[in-house]
Structure formats: structure tokens, C-alpha cells
Amino acid sequence: MSSQNGGEKTKSKFVIFVIENCPFSERAKRLIRESKYKYTIIHVPKDQKEFYKKAHQMSTFPQVFYHTKGGTIIKVGGCDELDNLMMIIQNTQRANKK
């Protein structure tokens, strides 16, 4: 298992478990890299895929988690859920600027 960190050197807000040759994992990596949020991408070896599915109670990849300021870890879901969350955050920030 290997990981890549993005954003500042402080604790990651998003942790994304990805697998190779998965278009949804690639899309999630692109979404998070284009954001301003701190993140860690963890590359799951194919032989450990089933372990992570069971451990996280998720049947697909990517597996996205969000770490709150208070230390709570929230299971976001997959790529579509990450995309939806990013849109909600952006819309909320725009509304708060008005």
C-alpha cells in the first residue's frame, strides 16, 4: 500500500482509498487534486481489495472518508458522493460570500 499527500503538511481532511486501472478512482483523484482541500490518497494493492471492502463495509472503489476538525471520521462513499459533496461545499461557500 502506498500513499500520496496533497495540500498542506497538516492532517488530511480527505482520505481516499483507490485501486489501479479504475476509472472511478482516477476521477476521484482528479476531483480532490483540483480542490483546495488537504488529502491523502492510498493505493490499495489488488490482493488487498477484498480486505478493504470488508473493513470499510463498502463494495466498490474509491472509498472516500472525511476527517472533521473534532476528529470524527465520516464515510463519504465513492466517486459520485465525493463529487456531490464538493458541489455542496462550493455552493455553500458561494452563498456565504454574498
Secondary structure, 3 states (H helix, E strand, C coil): CEEEEECCCCCCCEEEEECCCCHHHHHHHHHHHHCCCCEEEEECCHHHHHHHHHHHCCCCCCEEEEECCCCCEEEEECHHHHHHHHHHHHHHHHHHHC
